[in-house]
Every structure is written in structure tokens, then in C-alpha cells.
């Protein structure tokens, strides 16, 4: 039944794309930063004179075998389970009696994966004209076993691009060279310092699509961060919080710790980290490595969750609720507090407890 359901959504999405053969499909994948990159690309393109009101992007987590077809069908979210039969009837009516992509010139889509073959399947629905691979890192490595396997999976997005398309790769990623060998498309590299990679990628695409330099510069200033992605907000007791709670893997935590280390502050730098999930047999190794790195890059390290239990820290708690209670009692004026962890650890609850809601 599940496979039939996926095939049905694929048929509907591919039928709509067949009605609009000139749409440019921009596919974004990677182990870190793909949602931020997608937003940056969308912002720059949708603010341009060439493409204003003619760009559609993936909303939220609509980046799977269900979400990607729904994005193509111009749906912003997936319905509750019991509504699906009625929803499918509605989608059929949309596909056969209208064209939701009429007047749309560009689709900016995320291609997510948590098992081998996912991206290949998504490419069979929407073959990208432009592919972006942000970085290969041990996200979901429990499902893939090795980084090499993750690179192969992510690289299938580049492989799907035809020779007249464009593939954008990370110059600093050791897997980019091998990925480049799998495609006949044009290749461009970005050479960023992590914090501005999304800007560099958006700029490359905008220039490739002949957007004026002044328009690009103006649009870059209007890029906003997504919730839980290195958002700097005010905390209680005159503290500053770096909210990076959307999710976590070893690479994204290293990225966040670099951000904390370089952030200018008069107070203590506190790293509050929750368990990283889906790391398989490598979880002990990665948690120890991250703990060691975090001790170097922060003044105080507070860990949360059973996987961090054996890692040296200044304080450890079993859940985010206990962590929040401790912080409320012990944080001081001018502290800069990084909060990060996998979604299931509910580290966003820590942020909600310690942030300031005053204007």
C-alpha cells in the first residue's frame, strides 16, 4: 500500500511537470545547510526582476517521497492521515483540470535521504537542471554505514543533471572530486567559510541565470534565517542565545561551535549540547569527539541525553527539562549560550525556557 501511495504521488507530480517542460528545477541536498541554502536561493531569485512571482520552493520538510511531489503540486503541508483519501481526490482534480505551475519558471527543491536510493527516486520525479551539494557529513550515517556511502547517495543528485545543466560543489569537501567525475554537467565550486556558504551558492546560481549584480547584492541583504538555525536571540538575565536546535550531527555541531567560538562576547561562552541520533555504530566515537572539541571552544560545557553520559563535561542531564532548570539557576549576565541537539532531544524547549520574551 505504501509503495502504491508513493507511485500515485509520483504520477501526479510528473504529469504536472510534463505540462510545464520549461521550468528550471534547482535541487539542493547535503548533510548540513540545505534548508538555509534553499531559502537563500529562493530569496535571491524571487526578488529579481526576471523571476519575481515565478519561483516556488519546498516548504518546511517537504523534501521526501511524499513532500517533494506535494511541493510540485503547490501544497504547503501534508494532511493528517485520515484525510489522505479525500486529499488524493483533490490532487487528482488539480492535476487533470488545472495547472498549479502555470506561470512558474523555477522550482527550488530539497532532496532529502535517510536510506540508499532515496535521492535517485526523487530525481525520477523531478530531474534537476541545477544541483547543489552543500557538504558530505555523517548525518544518518547509521543508515549508510560510511561517509563514502553517504557521498554516493548525495552524489546521485549531480549524476541526474544533464550535460547542459549545472552542478555546484563544495571546494573544501574531500568527496567533491569524485562526485564531479559522475556528471557531464558544467561544474562550479564555492569556497566558503561555512557561515556564508548559502550566500555564495545563491550568488553563483543568480549569475548563472543572468540576474543583474546589483539585484543580487540587494537581495542578499533580505535573506532571513530559518527557526533553529544559528538564530541569535536575547536570553533572560541579559544573556545571548544561539538557537541552533533544529537538528544535529557531528558536522553541524562543529559548525555551531565555530560560530560560538568566533562570536564576540564579554561573558562566558556556554555550549549546551544534546545527543546526536542516527549515528549507528559510530555514535560513541562521534559523541566523544564532539565533547572534546566543545571543551576547547567553550568556557562551560553542558551535555544532555544518555549518549553524552560518559563524556567529560561541566554538567550533564538526562533530558532538556533538567538542563533548562540548571541554566535558569546558573546563567549570568553577558553569557553567550549555544543550544543544539537532535530534534528528538527537544533542545528547543531549553531555548523556550531561557529566552527573553520582552521587546
N, C-alpha and C positions, 0 to 999 in steps of 0.2 A: 504493500500500500504506500509506504514511504517513497519508494523509487518511482511509482506511478505518479505520485503527487509532484515530485521534482520534475519529471518529464513533462507533466502538464504545464507547469510554470515556464519551463524552457520553451515549449511550443508557443505559448502566448507571447513571451518576450521576443523570441526570434522572428515571429510574424510581424510584430511592431517594427523591429529593426529593418526588416525587409521592405516595409513601406517607406523607410527613410534611409536609403542607401548612402546618402552623402554626409550623414552625421559622423563627426570625428569622435572616436572613443578614446579617452585617456584613462589608462589603467594604472592604479597605484598599489603596490604591495611592498612588503618589507617587514622585518621583525620589530622595528621601532619607527615611530614618527609618521606612519602612513596617513592617519586621520588628520594630523596637523598639516601635512603636505597637501592632502586633498583639499583642505579648506583654503590654503594659500593659493593653490592653482585656481580654484573656483573664484576666489575674491578678485584676483588679477584679471582673469578672463571676463568675468561677468560685469566688471566695471569699465571695460574697454568699449570704445565706440563700435568696434567691429562685432562684438558678441553680446552686448548688453541685452538682457531679457531673453537670451537664446542659449543659456547654459543651464544644465541640470546636474546635480551632484547626488551622491549617495548620502542619505540622512542617517545619523546615528550609527547603528551596527548593521545596516542593511548591506552586507558585503559577503553573504554566503549564498549557497544554492537556492535559498528562499529569498533572501534580501536583495540580491543583485537583480533578479527578474522583476521584483516589485519596484525597484528604483526605475528600471526601464519602462515600467507601466505607470510611472508617475505616482506611486503610492509612498507615503511618508513613513508608514509603520505597518507592522504585521498585526493582524487581528487576533483576538482571543480564539482559542482552539474551537470552541463550539460554534463560532461564526464562520469558519472556513468554507463550509458548503455554500452558504449564501454569498460569501465573498468571491468565490470562484465563478459563480454565475455572473456576478457583477463584472469581473475581469473579462469574461468571455464577451459580454456585451460591449465593453470598452474596445476590445481588440477588433471585433468584427463590424462595429458600427461607428467607430470614431478613430482618431489618430492622436493619442496623447503627446506624441513627439513632433506634431506639426509645428513648424517654425523654430524648432530646436536645432542648433548647429553643433553643440558639443555636449557629450556626456562625460562627467568626471566620476569614475567608479573606483571603489576599493575592491580589491580581490583578496579575501582572507582565506586562511587554510589552517586546519589542525590535524590533517592526515594526508598522506601522499595521494596525489591525483585531484585534489580539490581545485587547484588553480587551472589545471588543464580542462576540467569540466566547466568552470566559469568562462574560460576562453571559448569554449564551444558554444556558449550562449552569446557572448559579446567579445568578438575578436578586437583587441586594441589596435589603434593606429599609432598611439604613443604609449610606451610602457615606462614606468618609473619603478625602480627597485631601490628603496632608501638605504637599507643595510641588512646584512645577514647576521643574526644573533640567536642565542639559544632560547628563543620563545617557542613553547610547545615541544621542546626537544624530547620530552617523554614519549611523544607520539612518533618521532622521526629517528631517534637513536643517536644521530650525529649531526654536526653542523653541515657537513658535506651533503647530507640528505635534505636538510632544510634549504640549502643553496640550490640544489637541483629542483626542488619544488617551486621555490620563488622564481628561479630562472625560467620556468616554463612560461611565464608571462612574456618574457623577452623573446622566447622561441616562437610565440604565436604572432609576432609582429612581422608583416611583410617587408620586402626589401625597400619599398618606398616610404616606410614608416620611420619612427624614431624611438630609440631606446636610451634612457637616461640612467647612468650607473654611478655609484659612489667610488670615486678615485681612491679613497682610503680603505676600501673593503677588499680583503685578500681574495674574495670569491668573484669579484667583478671581471677579472681577466678571463676566467673560464666561462662565465655567463656570456661574455661578449662573443666568444667563439661559437656559441649556439645559434646566433642570429645573423641574418643577412641584412638587417636594417641598418640605418645610419645610427651611429653611437655618439653620444655626448656624455662627458663626465662632469660631475660637480665636485669641487674640492673645498668643502666647508669645514667649519669648526664645530659641527654638531648643532650649536644653538641657532644657526641661521641656514641650515640645510634646506628647509622648506622654502625660504626666500630665494635661494639660488636656483632651486628646481623650478619654481614658479616663473622666475625670470627667463630661464632657458626656454621653457615652453612658450611663453608670451612672445619672445623674439622669433622663435621658430614659426609662430603663427602670424608674424608680421605686425605685431602691436607696437605702436609708437613708444619710444623710450620714455618720453615724458608721462605718457599714460601709465606705463609700468611703474615708474617711480611714485606717482601719485597713489596708485592702487596699493602698493606695498605698505603704505602708511595706515591703511584701513584694515589690515589683517588682524583678526582677533583670535585669541587662544580659546580652545575648547575647554569645557569644565574638567578639572582634574588633571590638566596638562601644564605643569610648571606655572600655575597661576599664583601670582604674588598678592596676598591679601592681608588685611590688618587682623591681628590677633588680640585677645584680651591681655590686660596688663601692659599695654603698649609694646606688644611683640609683633613680629612679622612672620607670616606663614607662607611657605612654598607648598602649595597644594598640587601634588603630583600623584594623586590617589587613583587615577583611572585604572591602572593595571601595573604589573611589574614583571620584569625578567632581568637577568643579570646585566644585560647591556643597558636597559633603560634606567636601572638603578645607578650604574656607573655614570651615566649621562646626568642624572639628577644630582649626584654627589659632586660632580664637577661644577654644576651650577651653584650648589650651596657653597663650595669652597671659594668660588670667584665672586660671590655676592658680597658687596661692601656692607659691613655692619659694625656697629660699635659694641654689640653684645656678643653673647656666646652663640656658637653655631651648633644646633642640635639636630641630629639625624634620627628620625623616628621611622623605623622600617618594619614592615610586616612580611610574613612568609611569602616566598615566590613559589607558585604552584606549577604543575605540569612539566617538571624537570626530570622526571623518571629516575633512573639510577644515578644521575649526576647531582641530585638535589643536595646531598651533604657537602660535596665539593664546592658547589656554587654558593651555598649559604655561608660556608667558612670563608671563602674568598671575599665575598661582599662584606662580611663582618670585619675582616681585617682591613679592607680598603676604607670602610666607613669610619673606623677608629682613627685613621690617618687624616681624613678630610673633615672631621667634625671635632668639636670640643667635648660633646656628650653624645653617646650612642644609646638609644633606647630601642629594644627589639620586642617584637610581638609575634606570638604563634609558636607551635610546637617544633617546627623545623629550625627555628633560630635558638632553641632552648640551650643547646650545647655551645653556642658561640659566645665568646667573651664580649661583654658589654657593660655599661654603667647601670642598666636596669633592664629587666625582662618581665613581660607579662603574657599571660595565656591568650588574652583577647584584646580587642581595641577599646572596649569599655574600661578595662582596668588601666590601660595605657592613658586614656583621656583623663581619668581621675588623678593619676600621678602627675601628669603635665599641669593640670589646673592648680595643683598644690605647689609645684616646684619651678614653674617657668618664671622668669624675671624680665624686667623692663629691658627692651632692646634686643632680647633674644631673637635669633632668626631660626625658625623651626621648619625643617623639611619633613613632610609626611608622605610616605609612599608604601605600597604593598599591592599584592594581587587583589582583584575585586572581591574574592570570597572572604578576605580578611577584614573587610568593612573598615578600612582605614579612613574612608571619607567621614565616618562617624566621629573620628578623632578631630578632624578639621571642624566639623559642625559644633563640637563641644568647646573648642578653644578659640574659635574665631570671634571677632568683634562684629556685632551687627549694627553698631552706631554709624551714623553717616559721617 
